[in-house]
């Protein structure tokens, strides 16, 4: 009996097969991928039309995942909307200052708690698609009481397991449009260790100060939703100044900027970019209007 047992254990080794519970001498551990595809989604949103925005973003995330992207970054507050496409309507909380050019829109009824309906939807989508997906929205917080809501410019990160793994509130809201509604973030920087490398989250105007805050965390990539507004197109900023800003910190950046559906009388949309850890634009949007997905293969962290 003992001789038979020894023979059965050695049999798969002799013929190159693996018996149940017995590892093959040729079996190797899985090799980590050397690169990973990332996607920056450039698209428009309509202020307050959460349902339509969600449908659009869902379809674009599905398209990116079908193309092989494992990280999909959506534009700033794309679920709720940032400003109206004509740049005339802005979120406004009673009692807070607002620029004269804007007509105010109360965020009550549009802003969501985290976790909430949108984070639940996009976490389920991330799980279905097997991707890391940013969830950018206007967040309402009631920790100071139902009569004292605070509103944040927020982006969360959903994992391929369908979990909410990071929750970031914009640390430095841009004063011009956001002074009428946004509270400065109170959660600090947010990092998460993926199987490809450590990622951090930042939002648009944060770029002027947040990179120094992330430096001690040695992130591999910054996932960066944007809604840039300017008198000129942000080509110089997105294609030259932004890469130069990122270069000293030696991490990648996936920047997803908003777009508009048709030519307006203002500029500052489009030009979404993916920047390498050498401070080089390796992929960028080619269109200004409608939706476009920018892809790049990034080397994974060692």
N, C-alpha and C positions, 0 to 999 in steps of 0.2 A: 504493500500500500504506500509506504513512504517513497519507494522508488518511482511509483506511478505519479505521485504528487509532484515530485521534483521534475519529472518528464513533462507534465502538463504546464508547469511554470516556465520551463525553458523552451517549450514548443514555439510560442510566438516569437521568441528572440531568434530562433533558428530560421524561421520562414519569413521574418520581417513584419509580422502582424502584432497587434496589441490585444492581449486577452483582457477581459473586463477586470478593472482594478489593478492591472499591471502595466506600468508606463513603458513605452517602447524606448530603446536606447537611442533611436533616431528622432524622438519627439522633441521639438524645440518650443520654447515659450513664444507667445505671439510677439511679433515685431511692431513696435510703435511706429505710426506713420511719420514720414519725414516732412510731409507738407499737409496742409489742411486748406480747403477752399472756404473763403469768407465772402460775404455779400453785403454791399451797402445799397439799400433800397431808397431810390429817389422818387418821391411822389408828392402829390398835393393832398391836402385835407380840407374839408369844409368845417368852419367853426361851429361846433356844437352838434354836428351830425354824426354822433358816435356810431350809430348803426351802419351808415354808408361807409364811413371811414374804416370800420372794422371789417366789412366785407372786402374792401379794396386791399387792405393790408394783409388779410388772410390769403387772398388769391396771390399776392406778390410773394409772400413767404412760401407758399406752396410751389410757386414757380422756381424760386431760388433753391429750395430743397431738392426739387426734381433735377436741377442742374448740378447737384452735388455739394451745395454749400452746407457746412456744418455750423457756421455762425451767420446769423442774419440780423442786421442792424437796421432799424426803422427810424425815420426822421423825428425830430423833437416834438413832443406832445401830439404825435400824429393821430392818435386815437381820438383825442378830444378836439384837436385843432389848436393852433397857436395864435394866428391872426386871420381875419378874413382875407380871401385872395386879392381883394381890391385894396387891402391895407387900410380900410376905413373903420372896421369894427374890432374891438379889443375886449378881452375880459376885464371886468371892473367890479370891485367890491365897494359898496357905499362907504364913504368916508375916507377912501384912499385917493391920492392924486392921480389924475389921468391927463395925458397930453391933449391939447385942444383939437388936434386932427382926428382923434378917435371918438367914435360912438361906443358907449359902454354896453357890455352884455354881462349880465349876472351869471357867474359860473355855477350857482346853486342849481342842482338838477342835472348838471352835466359832469361835474367833477365826481370822482369816485374814491372810495376808501381802498387801501391796500392791506390785505387782500380784498378783492371785490370782483364784480362781474367781468371786467376786462382782463384782469390778471388770471382769473379762472379760465376764461376762454383761450387766452394765448398760451397758458401753461399746457392745456389740453392739446392745443395745436402743436406746440413744441414736442410733446411726447409722441403724438401721431407721426410727425415728420422726422423725429430723431435728431433734433437740432437744438442749438442754443439760440434763443430768440429774445431780443430786447422788447420791452413793453413800455412805450413812452406815453404818458398821460398827464392830465391835470388832476392832482390828488387833493382830496379834502381830508383833513385830520380833525378829530373831535376829542383829542386827549385833554384839552383844556375846557371841555364841556360842549354840549350841543349848541349853546348860545354863543360860543366863541370858536367858530370853525377857522382853521388855518388852511391856506391853499399853497401847494407846492408844485413846482415844475419837476416831475418825477420820471425816472426810468428804472424799471426792474429788469431782472434777467431770469428767464425761464430755461430750465435745463431739459435735456432729452428724456429725463425721467418724469417730466411734467411738474417739477418742483420749482418754487420760487426761491432762487438761491442768492439773490442780491436785490437790495432795495435802496436806491440812491435818490436823494433829493438835491437838486441843483444848488450848489453852495453859493454861487454868485449870480443871481438873476440879473439880466441886463436891465438897467434902470429905465431906459426909455419906454419900452412897452410893458415891462413887468412890474413896475412900481405901483400899478393900479390893482394888482391882485396877489403877487407872489411873495411868500415868506422865504427868507434865506434858509437853505437846507441845514438840518440839525443832526444828520446822521454820519457826517464825515465822509471820507472816501470809502468805497466798497470794492472789495476784491473777492474773486472766487477762483479756486484752483481747478481748472478743467484738465482733462487728459491730454490736452494739447499745450497747455501753458496757463499761467495765471493771468486773468483778465481784470481790468478795472472799468468803471463806468464814469463818464463825464458828459456834460451837456453844454454845447455851444459856447457861451460867454465864459464858462468855467476855464476854457483853455488858457486864459491869461494867468491863472494862478494855480490850477489844480495839478499840473504836472510835477511841481515841486512837492506837493503833498503825497503824490504816489511814489516818488523816488525811493523812499525807504522800503517800499513793498516789492520793488523789483518786478513790476508787471511785465508780462510778455506782450500784451496788446491792450490798447484802450478802445473800448466800444463807445462810439461818439455820435449821438444824435444831434442834428443841427437844424436850426431855422434861421439862416443868416438873412439880415435885412441891411441894405445899404443903398446909396445913390448910384452905385456902379455894381456891375456883376462882380462876384467875389473871386474871379479867376486868379488875380494876383495874390489874394490872401490864401485861397485854398491850394493853389498850385505852387506858391513860392514861400510865403510867410509862414503858413501852417507847417509844411515840412521842415522848414528851418527851426521852428519852435520845438518840434518833436525830436529832431536829430540828437541833441545832447543827452536825451534820456534813454536812448537805445531800445525803444520798444516800438512795435507796430501800432498803427491807428486805422480804424475803419470808420470813416466819416460819412454819415448818411444825411444829406441836406434835403430840404423840402423843394418842391417845384410848384408850378402853377399850371392850370389847364390851357390858358391862352395868354398871349402877350399883354401884360398890364402896363401901367404908366410908371412903374417903379422897377428897380433892379435889386438883385441880391439873392437870387434863388439859383438852384442847380449847382453844377460843378462838384458833385459828390466825389470823394477821393478815397483811395486806400494807399496809405503811406507805409513804407518799409521802415525797419529799425535803423536804417542808414540815412533816413531823412529824404527818401526819394519817392515821388509819386509813381506807383507801379500800375495803377489803373484809375481811370476817371470817367465820369459821365460825359457822353457826347451830345446829349440833348438838353434843352432848357425846359421844355414843356411836356406835360404828361408824365408817365411813369417810365423809369429805366432802372435796371439792376446792374450794379457794377461788381464784377467778380475779380478775385485774385487768389492765387495759391501762396500761402505764407509758410515759411519753414517753422516747424513746431519747436517748442522750447526744448533745450537739451536737458 
